[in-house]
Amino acid sequence: MRTASVQLKSENSVERDVSAGATVRQHVLIVGGLAASLTNFRGPLIKAMLAAGHRVTAAAGDDDAQVAKTLRSWGAEFEHVKLARAGMNPIADIGSI
C-alpha cells in the first residue's frame, strides 16, 4: 500500500499529495443510537467502506452481541459507548466524547 501525505492548508481545507495509483485508506467511525441501526440501516454503507479497503469501527449506546458478531463477520469493529440518545444537557453529553 502506498502512503499519502496530508497537509493542513486552513481550518477547513486539507490537501492530499497522493502519487499515481495510490489509495488513501481511512479509519471510519460510525455512531448509532441503537446497535441494530448499524446493521439494519448503515449496513450497506459499512460494507461499501470495507470493500473500498477502509477500516470501519461502529459504535452504539447499547451493547448488542448479535450486532457485534455480524459487524465482526463483515470485517468491522464494534464498540459500546456511553450515549444518552435523548440527551438535552450539553454538559452531561460531553462525557460521551
Jmol script that loads the backbone (N, CA, C; Angstrom):
load data "model"
ATOM      1  N   MET A   1       0.841  -1.178   0.000  1.00  0.00           N
ATOM      2  CA  MET A   1       0.000   0.000   0.000  1.00  0.00           C
ATOM      3  C   MET A   1       0.884   1.237   0.000  1.00  0.00           C
ATOM      4  N   ARG A   2       0.580   2.157  -0.845  1.00  0.00           N
ATOM      5  CA  ARG A   2       1.314   3.417  -0.885  1.00  0.00           C
ATOM      6  C   ARG A   2       0.745   4.352   0.159  1.00  0.00           C
ATOM      7  N   THR A   3       1.557   5.266   0.591  1.00  0.00           N
ATOM      8  CA  THR A   3       1.094   6.220   1.589  1.00  0.00           C
ATOM      9  C   THR A   3       0.860   7.574   0.964  1.00  0.00           C
ATOM     10  N   ALA A   4       0.117   8.385   1.659  1.00  0.00           N
ATOM     11  CA  ALA A   4      -0.176   9.742   1.188  1.00  0.00           C
ATOM     12  C   ALA A   4       0.201  10.716   2.287  1.00  0.00           C
ATOM     13  N   SER A   5       0.674  11.858   1.881  1.00  0.00           N
ATOM     14  CA  SER A   5       0.941  12.895   2.875  1.00  0.00           C
ATOM     15  C   SER A   5      -0.246  13.849   2.879  1.00  0.00           C
ATOM     16  N   VAL A   6      -0.608  14.305   4.041  1.00  0.00           N
ATOM     17  CA  VAL A   6      -1.734  15.217   4.189  1.00  0.00           C
ATOM     18  C   VAL A   6      -1.214  16.504   4.799  1.00  0.00           C
ATOM     19  N   GLN A   7      -1.536  17.606   4.178  1.00  0.00           N
ATOM     20  CA  GLN A   7      -1.096  18.906   4.662  1.00  0.00           C
ATOM     21  C   GLN A   7      -2.317  19.765   4.937  1.00  0.00           C
ATOM     22  N   LEU A   8      -2.387  20.297   6.142  1.00  0.00           N
ATOM     23  CA  LEU A   8      -3.495  21.164   6.513  1.00  0.00           C
ATOM     24  C   LEU A   8      -3.234  22.540   5.937  1.00  0.00           C
ATOM     25  N   LYS A   9      -4.126  22.989   5.026  1.00  0.00           N
ATOM     26  CA  LYS A   9      -3.959  24.289   4.383  1.00  0.00           C
ATOM     27  C   LYS A   9      -4.663  25.387   5.165  1.00  0.00           C
ATOM     28  N   SER A  10      -5.794  25.083   5.697  1.00  0.00           N
ATOM     29  CA  SER A  10      -6.541  26.024   6.511  1.00  0.00           C
ATOM     30  C   SER A  10      -7.398  25.200   7.453  1.00  0.00           C
ATOM     31  N   GLU A  11      -8.186  25.854   8.262  1.00  0.00           N
ATOM     32  CA  GLU A  11      -9.008  25.144   9.232  1.00  0.00           C
ATOM     33  C   GLU A  11      -9.936  24.131   8.581  1.00  0.00           C
ATOM     34  N   ASN A  12     -10.479  24.435   7.407  1.00  0.00           N
ATOM     35  CA  ASN A  12     -11.469  23.572   6.773  1.00  0.00           C
ATOM     36  C   ASN A  12     -10.992  22.940   5.471  1.00  0.00           C
ATOM     37  N   SER A  13      -9.727  23.061   5.150  1.00  0.00           N
ATOM     38  CA  SER A  13      -9.237  22.564   3.877  1.00  0.00           C
ATOM     39  C   SER A  13      -8.026  21.667   4.099  1.00  0.00           C
ATOM     40  N   VAL A  14      -8.073  20.488   3.514  1.00  0.00           N
ATOM     41  CA  VAL A  14      -6.959  19.551   3.607  1.00  0.00           C
ATOM     42  C   VAL A  14      -6.509  19.228   2.197  1.00  0.00           C
ATOM     43  N   GLU A  15      -5.208  19.276   1.972  1.00  0.00           N
ATOM     44  CA  GLU A  15      -4.647  18.948   0.658  1.00  0.00           C
ATOM     45  C   GLU A  15      -3.944  17.611   0.771  1.00  0.00           C
ATOM     46  N   ARG A  16      -4.217  16.720  -0.172  1.00  0.00           N
ATOM     47  CA  ARG A  16      -3.585  15.402  -0.163  1.00  0.00           C
ATOM     48  C   ARG A  16      -2.609  15.300  -1.327  1.00  0.00           C
ATOM     49  N   ASP A  17      -1.422  14.828  -1.031  1.00  0.00           N
ATOM     50  CA  ASP A  17      -0.420  14.580  -2.056  1.00  0.00           C
ATOM     51  C   ASP A  17      -0.343  13.072  -2.229  1.00  0.00           C
ATOM     52  N   VAL A  18      -1.038  12.571  -3.240  1.00  0.00           N
ATOM     53  CA  VAL A  18      -1.115  11.131  -3.461  1.00  0.00           C
ATOM     54  C   VAL A  18      -0.450  10.809  -4.792  1.00  0.00           C
ATOM     55  N   SER A  19       0.495   9.891  -4.763  1.00  0.00           N
ATOM     56  CA  SER A  19       1.152   9.511  -6.001  1.00  0.00           C
ATOM     57  C   SER A  19       0.187   8.712  -6.880  1.00  0.00           C
ATOM     58  N   ALA A  20       0.474   8.639  -8.149  1.00  0.00           N
ATOM     59  CA  ALA A  20      -0.416   7.989  -9.112  1.00  0.00           C
ATOM     60  C   ALA A  20      -0.741   6.565  -8.680  1.00  0.00           C
ATOM     61  N   GLY A  21      -2.023   6.267  -8.686  1.00  0.00           N
ATOM     62  CA  GLY A  21      -2.468   4.918  -8.369  1.00  0.00           C
ATOM     63  C   GLY A  21      -2.556   4.611  -6.887  1.00  0.00           C
ATOM     64  N   ALA A  22      -2.169   5.527  -6.035  1.00  0.00           N
ATOM     65  CA  ALA A  22      -2.199   5.270  -4.596  1.00  0.00           C
ATOM     66  C   ALA A  22      -3.628   5.370  -4.074  1.00  0.00           C
ATOM     67  N   THR A  23      -3.912   4.607  -3.077  1.00  0.00           N
ATOM     68  CA  THR A  23      -5.219   4.633  -2.450  1.00  0.00           C
ATOM     69  C   THR A  23      -5.045   5.109  -1.014  1.00  0.00           C
ATOM     70  N   VAL A  24      -5.818   6.092  -0.628  1.00  0.00           N
ATOM     71  CA  VAL A  24      -5.771   6.580   0.742  1.00  0.00           C
ATOM     72  C   VAL A  24      -6.820   5.825   1.545  1.00  0.00           C
ATOM     73  N   ARG A  25      -6.387   5.095   2.531  1.00  0.00           N
ATOM     74  CA  ARG A  25      -7.293   4.309   3.357  1.00  0.00           C
ATOM     75  C   ARG A  25      -7.524   5.067   4.662  1.00  0.00           C
ATOM     76  N   GLN A  26      -8.755   5.089   5.075  1.00  0.00           N
ATOM     77  CA  GLN A  26      -9.134   5.845   6.272  1.00  0.00           C
ATOM     78  C   GLN A  26      -9.667   4.908   7.348  1.00  0.00           C
ATOM     79  N   HIS A  27      -9.641   5.376   8.585  1.00  0.00           N
ATOM     80  CA  HIS A  27     -10.315   4.694   9.679  1.00  0.00           C
ATOM     81  C   HIS A  27     -11.594   5.476   9.925  1.00  0.00           C
ATOM     82  N   VAL A  28     -12.726   4.837   9.687  1.00  0.00           N
ATOM     83  CA  VAL A  28     -14.029   5.495   9.740  1.00  0.00           C
ATOM     84  C   VAL A  28     -14.768   5.050  11.000  1.00  0.00           C
ATOM     85  N   LEU A  29     -15.369   6.013  11.688  1.00  0.00           N
ATOM     86  CA  LEU A  29     -16.197   5.730  12.860  1.00  0.00           C
ATOM     87  C   LEU A  29     -17.631   6.079  12.529  1.00  0.00           C
ATOM     88  N   ILE A  30     -18.528   5.118  12.707  1.00  0.00           N
ATOM     89  CA  ILE A  30     -19.959   5.334  12.521  1.00  0.00           C
ATOM     90  C   ILE A  30     -20.619   5.131  13.871  1.00  0.00           C
ATOM     91  N   VAL A  31     -21.369   6.133  14.320  1.00  0.00           N
ATOM     92  CA  VAL A  31     -22.018   6.078  15.628  1.00  0.00           C
ATOM     93  C   VAL A  31     -23.525   6.023  15.423  1.00  0.00           C
ATOM     94  N   GLY A  32     -24.162   5.093  16.101  1.00  0.00           N
ATOM     95  CA  GLY A  32     -25.617   4.971  16.045  1.00  0.00           C
ATOM     96  C   GLY A  32     -26.182   4.961  17.451  1.00  0.00           C
ATOM     97  N   GLY A  33     -27.383   5.474  17.592  1.00  0.00           N
ATOM     98  CA  GLY A  33     -28.042   5.463  18.897  1.00  0.00           C
ATOM     99  C   GLY A  33     -28.362   4.053  19.362  1.00  0.00           C
ATOM    100  N   LEU A  34     -28.769   3.213  18.420  1.00  0.00           N
ATOM    101  CA  LEU A  34     -29.065   1.809  18.702  1.00  0.00           C
ATOM    102  C   LEU A  34     -28.158   0.927  17.848  1.00  0.00           C
ATOM    103  N   ALA A  35     -27.630  -0.125  18.443  1.00  0.00           N
ATOM    104  CA  ALA A  35     -26.721  -1.005  17.717  1.00  0.00           C
ATOM    105  C   ALA A  35     -27.384  -1.605  16.483  1.00  0.00           C
ATOM    106  N   ALA A  36     -28.649  -1.987  16.595  1.00  0.00           N
ATOM    107  CA  ALA A  36     -29.341  -2.615  15.466  1.00  0.00           C
ATOM    108  C   ALA A  36     -29.398  -1.695  14.249  1.00  0.00           C
ATOM    109  N   SER A  37     -29.416  -0.386  14.460  1.00  0.00           N
ATOM    110  CA  SER A  37     -29.469   0.540  13.325  1.00  0.00           C
ATOM    111  C   SER A  37     -28.183   0.484  12.508  1.00  0.00           C
ATOM    112  N   LEU A  38     -27.094   0.063  13.121  1.00  0.00           N
ATOM    113  CA  LEU A  38     -25.828  -0.022  12.396  1.00  0.00           C
ATOM    114  C   LEU A  38     -25.885  -1.073  11.297  1.00  0.00           C
ATOM    115  N   THR A  39     -26.488  -2.212  11.592  1.00  0.00           N
ATOM    116  CA  THR A  39     -26.587  -3.268  10.582  1.00  0.00           C
ATOM    117  C   THR A  39     -27.826  -3.089   9.705  1.00  0.00           C
ATOM    118  N   ASN A  40     -28.931  -2.651  10.288  1.00  0.00           N
ATOM    119  CA  ASN A  40     -30.174  -2.528   9.527  1.00  0.00           C
ATOM    120  C   ASN A  40     -30.154  -1.374   8.538  1.00  0.00           C
ATOM    121  N   PHE A  41     -29.663  -0.213   8.955  1.00  0.00           N
ATOM    122  CA  PHE A  41     -29.727   0.977   8.114  1.00  0.00           C
ATOM    123  C   PHE A  41     -28.376   1.408   7.551  1.00  0.00           C
ATOM    124  N   ARG A  42     -27.311   1.119   8.260  1.00  0.00           N
ATOM    125  CA  ARG A  42     -25.981   1.532   7.802  1.00  0.00           C
ATOM    126  C   ARG A  42     -25.169   0.375   7.252  1.00  0.00           C
ATOM    127  N   GLY A  43     -25.766  -0.803   7.220  1.00  0.00           N
ATOM    128  CA  GLY A  43     -25.068  -1.990   6.725  1.00  0.00           C
ATOM    129  C   GLY A  43     -24.468  -1.822   5.337  1.00  0.00           C
ATOM    130  N   PRO A  44     -25.258  -1.351   4.347  1.00  0.00           N
ATOM    131  CA  PRO A  44     -24.680  -1.181   3.006  1.00  0.00           C
ATOM    132  C   PRO A  44     -23.518  -0.193   2.977  1.00  0.00           C
ATOM    133  N   LEU A  45     -23.612   0.873   3.755  1.00  0.00           N
ATOM    134  CA  LEU A  45     -22.531   1.858   3.823  1.00  0.00           C
ATOM    135  C   LEU A  45     -21.284   1.240   4.440  1.00  0.00           C
ATOM    136  N   ILE A  46     -21.458   0.523   5.527  1.00  0.00           N
ATOM    137  CA  ILE A  46     -20.331  -0.127   6.198  1.00  0.00           C
ATOM    138  C   ILE A  46     -19.662  -1.128   5.261  1.00  0.00           C
ATOM    139  N   LYS A  47     -20.460  -1.945   4.580  1.00  0.00           N
ATOM    140  CA  LYS A  47     -19.911  -2.942   3.655  1.00  0.00           C
ATOM    141  C   LYS A  47     -19.162  -2.277   2.498  1.00  0.00           C
ATOM    142  N   ALA A  48     -19.696  -1.171   1.991  1.00  0.00           N
ATOM    143  CA  ALA A  48     -19.035  -0.467   0.888  1.00  0.00           C
ATOM    144  C   ALA A  48     -17.695   0.109   1.333  1.00  0.00           C
ATOM    145  N   MET A  49     -17.655   0.666   2.540  1.00  0.00           N
ATOM    146  CA  MET A  49     -16.393   1.223   3.032  1.00  0.00           C
ATOM    147  C   MET A  49     -15.367   0.122   3.269  1.00  0.00           C
ATOM    148  N   LEU A  50     -15.809  -1.015   3.789  1.00  0.00           N
ATOM    149  CA  LEU A  50     -14.903  -2.142   3.981  1.00  0.00           C
ATOM    150  C   LEU A  50     -14.391  -2.648   2.635  1.00  0.00           C
ATOM    151  N   ALA A  51     -15.284  -2.740   1.640  1.00  0.00           N
ATOM    152  CA  ALA A  51     -14.888  -3.205   0.310  1.00  0.00           C
ATOM    153  C   ALA A  51     -13.879  -2.263  -0.334  1.00  0.00           C
ATOM    154  N   ALA A  52     -13.957  -0.982   0.019  1.00  0.00           N
ATOM    155  CA  ALA A  52     -13.009   0.006  -0.508  1.00  0.00           C
ATOM    156  C   ALA A  52     -11.680  -0.039   0.235  1.00  0.00           C
ATOM    157  N   GLY A  53     -11.602  -0.891   1.249  1.00  0.00           N
ATOM    158  CA  GLY A  53     -10.345  -1.057   1.969  1.00  0.00           C
ATOM    159  C   GLY A  53     -10.196  -0.221   3.221  1.00  0.00           C
ATOM    160  N   HIS A  54     -11.245   0.475   3.617  1.00  0.00           N
ATOM    161  CA  HIS A  54     -11.167   1.306   4.804  1.00  0.00           C
ATOM    162  C   HIS A  54     -11.366   0.466   6.058  1.00  0.00           C
ATOM    163  N   ARG A  55     -10.825   0.913   7.143  1.00  0.00           N
ATOM    164  CA  ARG A  55     -11.039   0.298   8.455  1.00  0.00           C
ATOM    165  C   ARG A  55     -12.276   0.955   9.047  1.00  0.00           C
ATOM    166  N   VAL A  56     -13.247   0.157   9.487  1.00  0.00           N
ATOM    167  CA  VAL A  56     -14.501   0.697   9.994  1.00  0.00           C
ATOM    168  C   VAL A  56     -14.721   0.244  11.431  1.00  0.00           C
ATOM    169  N   THR A  57     -15.014   1.214  12.294  1.00  0.00           N
ATOM    170  CA  THR A  57     -15.439   0.942  13.654  1.00  0.00           C
ATOM    171  C   THR A  57     -16.842   1.503  13.797  1.00  0.00           C
ATOM    172  N   ALA A  58     -17.754   0.677  14.277  1.00  0.00           N
ATOM    173  CA  ALA A  58     -19.133   1.095  14.513  1.00  0.00           C
ATOM    174  C   ALA A  58     -19.350   1.132  16.017  1.00  0.00           C
ATOM    175  N   ALA A  59     -20.022   2.162  16.487  1.00  0.00           N
ATOM    176  CA  ALA A  59     -20.254   2.323  17.926  1.00  0.00           C
ATOM    177  C   ALA A  59     -21.715   2.638  18.168  1.00  0.00           C
ATOM    178  N   ALA A  60     -22.216   2.172  19.310  1.00  0.00           N
ATOM    179  CA  ALA A  60     -23.607   2.429  19.663  1.00  0.00           C
ATOM    180  C   ALA A  60     -23.751   2.493  21.176  1.00  0.00           C
ATOM    181  N   GLY A  61     -24.873   3.056  21.588  1.00  0.00           N
ATOM    182  CA  GLY A  61     -25.142   3.233  23.012  1.00  0.00           C
ATOM    183  C   GLY A  61     -25.579   1.975  23.721  1.00  0.00           C
ATOM    184  N   ASP A  62     -25.994   0.959  22.982  1.00  0.00           N
ATOM    185  CA  ASP A  62     -26.349  -0.308  23.618  1.00  0.00           C
ATOM    186  C   ASP A  62     -25.380  -1.381  23.147  1.00  0.00           C
ATOM    187  N   ASP A  63     -25.205  -2.393  23.956  1.00  0.00           N
ATOM    188  CA  ASP A  63     -24.259  -3.462  23.665  1.00  0.00           C
ATOM    189  C   ASP A  63     -25.038  -4.677  23.190  1.00  0.00           C
ATOM    190  N   ASP A  64     -25.100  -4.872  21.889  1.00  0.00           N
ATOM    191  CA  ASP A  64     -25.871  -5.954  21.286  1.00  0.00           C
ATOM    192  C   ASP A  64     -24.898  -6.989  20.733  1.00  0.00           C
ATOM    193  N   ALA A  65     -24.853  -8.161  21.356  1.00  0.00           N
ATOM    194  CA  ALA A  65     -23.896  -9.201  20.978  1.00  0.00           C
ATOM    195  C   ALA A  65     -24.100  -9.673  19.545  1.00  0.00           C
ATOM    196  N   GLN A  66     -25.355  -9.771  19.092  1.00  0.00           N
ATOM    197  CA  GLN A  66     -25.617 -10.229  17.734  1.00  0.00           C
ATOM    198  C   GLN A  66     -25.116  -9.219  16.709  1.00  0.00           C
ATOM    199  N   VAL A  67     -25.340  -7.931  16.966  1.00  0.00           N
ATOM    200  CA  VAL A  67     -24.848  -6.888  16.058  1.00  0.00           C
ATOM    201  C   VAL A  67     -23.325  -6.905  16.027  1.00  0.00           C
ATOM    202  N   ALA A  68     -22.702  -7.020  17.187  1.00  0.00           N
ATOM    203  CA  ALA A  68     -21.236  -7.070  17.245  1.00  0.00           C
ATOM    204  C   ALA A  68     -20.706  -8.254  16.437  1.00  0.00           C
ATOM    205  N   LYS A  69     -21.366  -9.405  16.555  1.00  0.00           N
ATOM    206  CA  LYS A  69     -20.952 -10.604  15.807  1.00  0.00           C
ATOM    207  C   LYS A  69     -21.100 -10.380  14.304  1.00  0.00           C
ATOM    208  N   THR A  70     -22.218  -9.776  13.892  1.00  0.00           N
ATOM    209  CA  THR A  70     -22.447  -9.501  12.470  1.00  0.00           C
ATOM    210  C   THR A  70     -21.396  -8.545  11.923  1.00  0.00           C
ATOM    211  N   LEU A  71     -21.137  -7.462  12.657  1.00  0.00           N
ATOM    212  CA  LEU A  71     -20.137  -6.486  12.202  1.00  0.00           C
ATOM    213  C   LEU A  71     -18.757  -7.126  12.088  1.00  0.00           C
ATOM    214  N   ARG A  72     -18.399  -7.936  13.071  1.00  0.00           N
ATOM    215  CA  ARG A  72     -17.099  -8.619  13.021  1.00  0.00           C
ATOM    216  C   ARG A  72     -17.022  -9.559  11.815  1.00  0.00           C
ATOM    217  N   SER A  73     -18.140 -10.234  11.493  1.00  0.00           N
ATOM    218  CA  SER A  73     -18.133 -11.150  10.346  1.00  0.00           C
ATOM    219  C   SER A  73     -17.935 -10.384   9.035  1.00  0.00           C
ATOM    220  N   TRP A  74     -18.347  -9.120   9.003  1.00  0.00           N
ATOM    221  CA  TRP A  74     -18.136  -8.278   7.823  1.00  0.00           C
ATOM    222  C   TRP A  74     -16.708  -7.746   7.759  1.00  0.00           C
ATOM    223  N   GLY A  75     -16.026  -7.724   8.917  1.00  0.00           N
ATOM    224  CA  GLY A  75     -14.673  -7.174   8.973  1.00  0.00           C
ATOM    225  C   GLY A  75     -14.588  -5.843   9.684  1.00  0.00           C
ATOM    226  N   ALA A  76     -15.700  -5.402  10.278  1.00  0.00           N
ATOM    227  CA  ALA A  76     -15.728  -4.140  11.029  1.00  0.00           C
ATOM    228  C   ALA A  76     -15.547  -4.432  12.515  1.00  0.00           C
ATOM    229  N   GLU A  77     -15.275  -3.382  13.259  1.00  0.00           N
ATOM    230  CA  GLU A  77     -15.158  -3.485  14.712  1.00  0.00           C
ATOM    231  C   GLU A  77     -16.401  -2.874  15.343  1.00  0.00           C
ATOM    232  N   PHE A  78     -16.723  -3.298  16.569  1.00  0.00           N
ATOM    233  CA  PHE A  78     -17.855  -2.727  17.286  1.00  0.00           C
ATOM    234  C   PHE A  78     -17.400  -2.276  18.659  1.00  0.00           C
ATOM    235  N   GLU A  79     -17.855  -1.096  19.054  1.00  0.00           N
ATOM    236  CA  GLU A  79     -17.558  -0.557  20.380  1.00  0.00           C
ATOM    237  C   GLU A  79     -18.847  -0.077  21.032  1.00  0.00           C
ATOM    238  N   HIS A  80     -19.003  -0.405  22.287  1.00  0.00           N
ATOM    239  CA  HIS A  80     -20.122   0.122  23.073  1.00  0.00           C
ATOM    240  C   HIS A  80     -19.647   1.435  23.695  1.00  0.00           C
ATOM    241  N   VAL A  81     -20.421   2.488  23.493  1.00  0.00           N
ATOM    242  CA  VAL A  81     -20.075   3.790  24.052  1.00  0.00           C
ATOM    243  C   VAL A  81     -21.233   4.311  24.884  1.00  0.00           C
ATOM    244  N   LYS A  82     -20.908   5.099  25.880  1.00  0.00           N
ATOM    245  CA  LYS A  82     -21.930   5.686  26.733  1.00  0.00           C
ATOM    246  C   LYS A  82     -22.592   6.838  25.976  1.00  0.00           C
ATOM    247  N   LEU A  83     -23.863   6.662  25.640  1.00  0.00           N
ATOM    248  CA  LEU A  83     -24.617   7.689  24.931  1.00  0.00           C
ATOM    249  C   LEU A  83     -25.963   7.896  25.608  1.00  0.00           C
ATOM    250  N   ALA A  84     -26.408   9.124  25.613  1.00  0.00           N
ATOM    251  CA  ALA A  84     -27.773   9.432  26.033  1.00  0.00           C
ATOM    252  C   ALA A  84     -28.519   9.808  24.761  1.00  0.00           C
ATOM    253  N   ARG A  85     -29.336   8.890  24.242  1.00  0.00           N
ATOM    254  CA  ARG A  85     -29.992   9.108  22.948  1.00  0.00           C
ATOM    255  C   ARG A  85     -30.835  10.370  22.922  1.00  0.00           C
ATOM    256  N   ALA A  86     -31.430  10.718  24.045  1.00  0.00           N
ATOM    257  CA  ALA A  86     -32.308  11.895  24.092  1.00  0.00           C
ATOM    258  C   ALA A  86     -31.684  13.005  24.935  1.00  0.00           C
ATOM    259  N   GLY A  87     -30.363  13.005  25.011  1.00  0.00           N
ATOM    260  CA  GLY A  87     -29.673  13.981  25.849  1.00  0.00           C
ATOM    261  C   GLY A  87     -29.940  15.420  25.421  1.00  0.00           C
ATOM    262  N   MET A  88     -30.261  16.251  26.386  1.00  0.00           N
ATOM    263  CA  MET A  88     -30.509  17.663  26.123  1.00  0.00           C
ATOM    264  C   MET A  88     -29.562  18.560  26.904  1.00  0.00           C
ATOM    265  N   ASN A  89     -28.689  17.952  27.692  1.00  0.00           N
ATOM    266  CA  ASN A  89     -27.767  18.706  28.537  1.00  0.00           C
ATOM    267  C   ASN A  89     -26.361  18.587  27.960  1.00  0.00           C
ATOM    268  N   PRO A  90     -25.832  19.652  27.343  1.00  0.00           N
ATOM    269  CA  PRO A  90     -24.512  19.563  26.725  1.00  0.00           C
ATOM    270  C   PRO A  90     -23.399  19.248  27.726  1.00  0.00           C
ATOM    271  N   ILE A  91     -23.561  19.648  28.970  1.00  0.00           N
ATOM    272  CA  ILE A  91     -22.547  19.337  29.986  1.00  0.00           C
ATOM    273  C   ILE A  91     -22.528  17.836  30.250  1.00  0.00           C
ATOM    274  N   ALA A  92     -23.690  17.224  30.368  1.00  0.00           N
ATOM    275  CA  ALA A  92     -23.764  15.784  30.585  1.00  0.00           C
ATOM    276  C   ALA A  92     -23.317  15.023  29.332  1.00  0.00           C
ATOM    277  N   ASP A  93     -23.661  15.536  28.155  1.00  0.00           N
ATOM    278  CA  ASP A  93     -23.318  14.865  26.905  1.00  0.00           C
ATOM    279  C   ASP A  93     -21.827  14.893  26.604  1.00  0.00           C
ATOM    280  N   ILE A  94     -21.083  15.793  27.174  1.00  0.00           N
ATOM    281  CA  ILE A  94     -19.650  15.882  26.918  1.00  0.00           C
ATOM    282  C   ILE A  94     -18.946  14.603  27.354  1.00  0.00           C
ATOM    283  N   GLY A  95     -19.560  13.878  28.299  1.00  0.00           N
ATOM    284  CA  GLY A  95     -18.985  12.606  28.749  1.00  0.00           C
ATOM    285  C   GLY A  95     -18.960  11.542  27.667  1.00  0.00           C
ATOM    286  N   SER A  96     -19.742  11.735  26.603  1.00  0.00           N
ATOM    287  CA  SER A  96     -19.763  10.769  25.508  1.00  0.00           C
ATOM    288  C   SER A  96     -18.551  10.894  24.599  1.00  0.00           C
ATOM    289  N   ILE A  97     -17.868  12.025  24.674  1.00  0.00           N
ATOM    290  CA  ILE A  97     -16.741  12.252  23.766  1.00  0.00           C
ATOM    291  C   ILE A  97     -15.529  11.506  24.185  1.00  0.00           C
TER     292      ILE A  97
END
end "model"
wireframe off; spacefill off
backbone 0.3
color backbone group
